[in-house]
Amino acid sequence: MKGSKESILFLILEGYTDYLSEIELESISNNLAFNNERELKLSSGKLNKIPRIVKFFPALEYLNLSNNQIQLVDIPLDLPHLKTLNLSENEISLLPDHLGNLPQLTNLDLSGNKLSDLPNSMKTLTSLHYLDLAGNDFSFLPEVISYLPSLEVLNLQNNHINTLPAKISNLYKLESLDISNNMLSVFPENITHLHSLQELNLMDNRIKIIPDSIENLTNLESLALDNNHIFILPNTLENLEKLTYLSISSNPIFNLPRSIGLLKNLRSLSLERTELIRLPFELAKLSSLESLNLKWTKISKLPPFLCEWESLKTIIIDKAIELNSRHIITELRRKDVKVLVR
């Protein structure tokens, strides 16, 4: 029986099930006890469409069809127990309405396809927690996403998105939002109403100004703003009391707000490739900081207050800083701080 299962899976992968009738497929699946299978992995093959035999796995909870050559989802996925569907790294440009017929779906990975829109039927995916749309062709975020009340993780990186729908603020459970490597020129203020948000990645966009309203993200723990056009940060950053990670590398920032010193839980701060000439003395209050990146800034010398940070473990500098800060570097190393010169 084990050999028979392996044989039918080989047929699936090779696409030979297309030559079998629905009755023959149902008979095969019943004889091989596929009715009880909960996982099916058909990744990294040469499938150009979803094999028809999939619908004869009614108990499926996990279906992986990633890294194939699938262009169309042309068969109804009547899988009432399905929780995870992975269609990443295919060639799908259009999703059918029947995608909404998966009431138990919690994880949906559509990354690495050719999608530019989503079907309205996705509104019925009310159990969806994780949605990955990275590496597609979206120029705007379809409003249907705003109707996914259970969504906690949304990955939109590597698209062409230049705006977000106003109703994205409806995603009151959203904890992680990645919009990196898109075409945002204005910080989308509607996301400041996402009060559950813990991780926000806006790297590699064209944003110039961070609004004062960012202070509303009081649960934010990680904020990545690297490689934008930001030249100033708002004083309201001080209200992000849970922030542990802040990266503003590769921005034309020439000064930091003094209020940044009030981020008592900040553990990692990256200022690489900014226009900073000095660090404000208020940074001395960052009692939890463990990692500081000052590589390729306009800072020529390390301030003495760095030696007062008991929590500091790693500092990254360039050779110019090293030449002018030997005494402080010696003191830092005496305290077992890793000083990395890049």
C-alpha positions as CSV (number, residue, x, y, z in Angstrom):
1,M,0.0,0.0,0.0
2,K,2.9,2.4,0.8
3,G,4.3,1.8,-2.7
4,S,0.9,2.5,-4.2
5,K,0.8,5.9,-2.5
6,E,4.2,6.8,-3.7
7,S,3.2,5.8,-7.2
8,I,0.1,8.0,-7.3
9,L,2.1,10.9,-5.9
10,F,4.6,10.4,-8.7
11,L,1.7,10.5,-11.2
12,I,0.4,13.7,-9.5
13,L,3.8,15.4,-9.9
14,E,4.1,14.3,-13.5
15,G,0.6,15.5,-14.3
16,Y,-0.6,12.2,-15.5
17,T,-3.8,12.3,-13.4
18,D,-5.2,14.6,-16.2
19,Y,-5.8,11.5,-18.2
20,L,-7.9,9.9,-15.4
21,S,-11.7,10.4,-15.0
22,E,-13.2,11.9,-11.9
23,I,-14.6,8.4,-11.0
24,E,-11.1,6.9,-11.4
25,L,-9.5,9.6,-9.3
26,E,-12.1,9.2,-6.5
27,S,-11.6,5.4,-6.5
28,I,-7.8,5.7,-6.3
29,S,-8.0,8.2,-3.4
30,N,-10.5,6.1,-1.5
31,N,-8.4,2.9,-1.9
32,L,-5.3,4.7,-0.7
33,A,-7.1,6.2,2.3
34,F,-6.4,9.8,1.1
35,N,-9.6,10.8,2.9
36,N,-7.6,11.0,6.1
37,E,-4.5,12.8,4.8
38,R,-3.9,16.2,6.5
39,E,-0.7,17.3,4.7
40,L,0.1,17.3,1.0
41,K,3.4,18.7,-0.3
42,L,3.8,19.1,-4.0
43,S,6.5,21.8,-4.0
44,S,9.5,22.3,-6.3
45,G,8.1,20.4,-9.3
46,K,7.0,21.3,-12.8
47,L,3.3,21.6,-12.2
48,N,1.6,24.2,-14.4
49,K,-1.7,23.9,-12.7
50,I,-3.2,22.4,-9.6
51,P,-3.6,18.7,-9.9
52,R,-7.3,17.6,-9.9
53,I,-6.6,14.9,-7.4
54,V,-6.2,17.6,-4.7
55,K,-9.9,17.8,-4.2
56,F,-10.0,14.2,-3.2
57,F,-8.1,15.0,0.0
58,P,-11.1,16.4,1.9
59,A,-9.3,16.3,5.3
60,L,-6.4,18.4,4.2
61,E,-5.2,21.1,6.6
62,Y,-1.8,21.9,4.9
63,L,-1.3,22.2,1.1
64,N,2.1,23.2,-0.3
65,L,2.3,23.9,-4.1
66,S,5.2,26.4,-4.0
67,N,8.0,26.6,-6.5
68,N,6.1,25.2,-9.5
69,Q,5.0,26.8,-12.7
70,I,1.3,27.2,-11.9
71,Q,-0.4,29.9,-13.9
72,L,-4.1,29.3,-13.1
73,V,-6.0,28.1,-10.1
74,D,-8.6,26.5,-12.3
75,I,-10.2,23.9,-10.0
76,P,-12.4,24.7,-7.0
77,L,-10.5,24.1,-3.8
78,D,-13.3,22.5,-1.8
79,L,-11.2,21.9,1.3
80,P,-13.3,22.8,4.3
81,H,-10.5,22.0,6.8
82,L,-7.6,23.7,5.0
83,K,-5.6,26.0,7.3
84,T,-2.4,26.6,5.3
85,L,-2.1,27.1,1.6
86,N,1.2,27.9,0.0
87,L,1.2,28.9,-3.6
88,S,4.4,31.0,-3.5
89,E,6.9,31.2,-6.3
90,N,4.6,30.3,-9.2
91,E,3.3,32.3,-12.2
92,I,-0.2,33.1,-11.0
93,S,-1.6,36.4,-12.3
94,L,-5.3,35.9,-11.4
95,L,-7.0,34.3,-8.5
96,P,-10.5,32.8,-8.8
97,D,-13.5,33.7,-6.7
98,H,-13.7,30.3,-5.2
99,L,-10.5,31.1,-3.2
100,G,-13.0,32.5,-0.7
101,N,-14.5,29.0,-0.1
102,L,-11.8,28.1,2.5
103,P,-13.5,28.9,5.9
104,Q,-10.7,27.6,8.1
105,L,-7.8,29.1,6.2
106,T,-5.4,30.9,8.6
107,N,-2.2,31.1,6.5
108,L,-2.0,32.1,2.8
109,D,1.3,32.5,1.0
110,L,1.0,34.0,-2.5
111,S,4.5,35.6,-2.6
112,G,6.6,35.5,-5.8
113,N,3.7,35.5,-8.3
114,K,2.4,38.0,-10.8
115,L,-0.7,39.2,-9.0
116,S,-1.9,42.8,-9.3
117,D,-5.4,42.4,-7.7
118,L,-7.3,40.1,-5.4
119,P,-10.9,38.7,-5.7
120,N,-13.6,40.3,-3.5
121,S,-14.5,36.8,-2.3
122,M,-11.5,36.9,0.0
123,K,-13.7,38.9,2.4
124,T,-15.0,35.5,3.6
125,L,-11.6,34.4,4.8
126,T,-12.4,35.7,8.3
127,S,-10.0,33.3,10.0
128,L,-7.0,34.4,8.0
129,H,-4.1,35.4,10.3
130,Y,-1.1,35.4,7.9
131,L,-1.1,36.8,4.3
132,D,2.1,37.0,2.2
133,L,1.9,39.0,-1.0
134,A,5.6,39.9,-1.3
135,G,7.2,39.9,-4.8
136,N,4.1,40.5,-6.9
137,D,2.9,43.3,-9.2
138,F,0.6,45.3,-6.9
139,S,0.6,49.1,-7.6
140,F,-2.1,49.5,-5.0
141,L,-3.4,47.5,-2.1
142,P,-6.8,45.9,-2.8
143,E,-9.4,47.1,-0.4
144,V,-10.6,43.6,0.2
145,I,-7.6,43.1,2.6
146,S,-9.3,45.6,4.9
147,Y,-12.1,43.1,5.5
148,L,-9.9,40.4,7.0
149,P,-10.6,40.9,10.7
150,S,-8.3,38.2,12.1
151,L,-5.2,39.3,10.1
152,E,-2.1,39.6,12.3
153,V,0.7,39.5,9.7
154,L,0.7,41.2,6.3
155,N,3.8,41.1,4.0
156,L,3.7,43.5,1.0
157,Q,7.4,43.9,0.3
158,N,8.8,44.0,-3.2
159,N,5.8,45.4,-5.0
160,H,5.0,48.8,-6.6
161,I,2.5,50.1,-4.0
162,N,2.2,53.9,-3.8
163,T,-0.8,54.1,-1.5
164,L,-2.8,52.2,1.1
165,P,-6.6,52.1,1.4
166,A,-8.1,54.2,4.1
167,K,-9.9,51.2,5.5
168,I,-6.6,49.4,6.3
169,S,-7.2,50.9,9.8
170,N,-9.9,48.2,10.2
171,L,-7.2,45.6,10.7
172,Y,-7.3,46.1,14.5
173,K,-5.5,42.8,15.2
174,L,-2.6,43.4,12.8
175,E,0.8,43.0,14.6
176,S,3.3,42.9,11.7
177,L,3.3,45.1,8.5
178,D,6.0,44.9,5.9
179,I,5.7,47.5,3.1
180,S,9.5,47.6,2.3
181,N,10.8,48.1,-1.2
182,N,7.7,49.8,-2.7
183,M,6.9,53.2,-4.0
184,L,5.5,55.1,-1.1
185,S,6.4,58.8,-1.2
186,V,4.2,59.8,1.8
187,F,4.0,58.0,5.1
188,P,0.5,56.3,5.1
189,E,-1.0,58.0,8.2
190,N,-4.0,55.6,8.2
191,I,-1.6,52.9,9.6
192,T,-1.2,55.0,12.7
193,H,-4.6,53.7,13.7
194,L,-3.3,50.1,13.9
195,H,-3.0,50.1,17.6
196,S,-1.9,46.4,17.8
197,L,1.0,46.9,15.5
198,Q,4.3,45.6,16.9
199,E,6.5,45.5,13.8
200,L,6.6,48.1,10.9
201,N,9.0,47.9,8.0
202,L,9.0,50.8,5.6
203,M,12.5,50.3,4.2
204,D,13.4,51.2,0.6
205,N,10.6,53.6,-0.2
206,R,10.6,57.4,-1.0
207,I,9.2,58.7,2.3
208,K,10.4,62.2,3.3
209,I,8.5,63.0,6.5
210,I,7.4,60.9,9.5
211,P,4.2,62.4,10.9
212,D,3.7,63.2,14.6
213,S,0.8,60.8,14.6
214,I,3.3,57.9,14.7
215,E,3.0,58.3,18.4
216,N,-0.3,56.5,18.2
217,L,1.5,53.2,17.6
218,T,2.0,52.6,21.3
219,N,2.6,48.9,21.0
220,L,5.3,49.2,18.3
221,E,8.5,47.3,19.1
222,S,10.3,47.4,15.8
223,L,10.5,50.3,13.3
224,A,12.6,50.1,10.1
225,L,12.9,53.2,8.0
226,D,16.1,52.6,6.1
227,N,16.8,53.9,2.6
228,N,14.1,56.6,2.4
229,H,14.4,60.3,1.9
230,I,13.8,61.2,5.6
231,F,15.6,64.3,6.8
232,I,13.9,64.8,10.2
233,L,12.2,62.6,12.9
234,P,9.3,63.9,15.0
235,N,9.7,64.5,18.8
236,T,6.7,62.3,19.3
237,L,8.9,59.2,18.9
238,E,9.3,59.4,22.6
239,N,5.8,58.0,23.1
240,L,6.8,54.7,21.5
241,E,7.7,53.4,24.9
242,K,7.8,49.7,23.8
243,L,10.2,50.3,20.9
244,T,13.3,48.0,21.1
245,Y,14.6,48.3,17.5
246,L,15.0,51.5,15.4
247,S,16.8,51.6,12.1
248,I,17.0,54.8,10.1
249,S,20.1,54.0,8.0
250,S,20.6,55.5,4.6
251,N,18.6,58.7,5.1
252,P,19.7,62.3,4.9
253,I,19.0,62.9,8.6
254,F,21.4,65.4,10.0
255,N,20.0,65.6,13.6
256,L,18.2,63.4,16.0
257,P,15.3,64.7,18.3
258,R,16.4,64.9,21.9
259,S,13.3,63.0,22.8
260,I,14.9,59.8,21.4
261,G,16.7,59.6,24.7
262,L,13.4,58.7,26.4
263,L,13.1,55.4,24.6
264,K,14.0,53.4,27.7
265,N,13.5,50.0,26.1
266,L,15.5,50.6,22.9
267,R,18.1,47.9,22.5
268,S,19.2,48.4,18.9
269,L,19.8,51.7,17.0
270,S,21.2,51.9,13.5
271,L,22.3,55.3,12.1
272,E,24.5,54.0,9.3
273,R,24.9,56.2,6.2
274,T,23.1,59.2,7.7
275,E,24.3,62.9,7.7
276,L,24.7,63.0,11.5
277,I,27.5,65.1,12.7
278,R,27.1,64.3,16.4
279,L,25.0,62.3,18.8
280,P,22.9,64.4,21.1
281,F,23.8,64.1,24.8
282,E,20.3,62.9,25.6
283,L,21.2,59.5,24.1
284,A,23.1,58.9,27.3
285,K,19.7,58.0,28.8
286,L,19.3,55.0,26.6
287,S,20.0,52.6,29.4
288,S,18.9,49.4,27.6
289,L,20.8,49.9,24.4
290,E,22.8,46.9,23.3
291,S,23.7,47.6,19.7
292,L,24.7,50.9,18.0
293,N,25.6,51.3,14.3
294,L,27.4,54.5,13.4
295,K,29.2,53.4,10.3
296,W,29.7,55.9,7.5
297,T,28.1,58.9,9.2
298,K,29.6,62.4,9.4
299,I,30.4,61.7,13.1
300,S,34.2,62.0,13.6
301,K,34.5,61.1,17.2
302,L,32.6,58.9,19.7
303,P,31.1,60.8,22.7
304,P,32.4,59.8,26.2
305,F,28.9,58.9,27.4
306,L,29.0,55.7,25.4
307,C,31.2,54.3,28.2
308,E,28.5,54.8,30.7
309,W,26.1,52.4,29.0
310,E,26.2,49.2,31.0
311,S,24.0,47.3,28.6
312,L,26.1,48.1,25.4
313,K,27.4,44.9,23.7
314,T,28.2,45.9,20.2
315,I,29.1,49.2,18.4
316,I,29.9,49.4,14.6
317,I,32.0,52.3,13.4
318,D,34.2,53.2,10.4
319,K,37.9,53.8,10.2
320,A,37.5,57.6,10.4
321,I,35.8,57.3,13.8
322,E,38.4,54.8,14.9
323,L,41.3,57.2,14.3
324,N,39.7,59.9,16.5
325,S,38.3,57.8,19.3
326,R,41.1,55.4,20.4
327,H,40.9,56.2,24.1
328,I,37.1,55.6,24.2
329,I,37.4,52.5,22.1
330,T,40.0,51.1,24.5
331,E,37.6,51.8,27.4
332,L,34.7,50.2,25.6
333,R,36.7,47.1,24.9
334,R,37.9,47.0,28.5
335,K,34.2,46.7,29.4
336,D,33.8,43.7,26.9
337,V,32.0,45.8,24.3
338,K,32.6,44.5,20.8
339,V,33.9,47.4,18.7
340,L,33.6,46.4,15.0
341,V,35.4,48.6,12.5
342,R,34.0,48.2,9.0
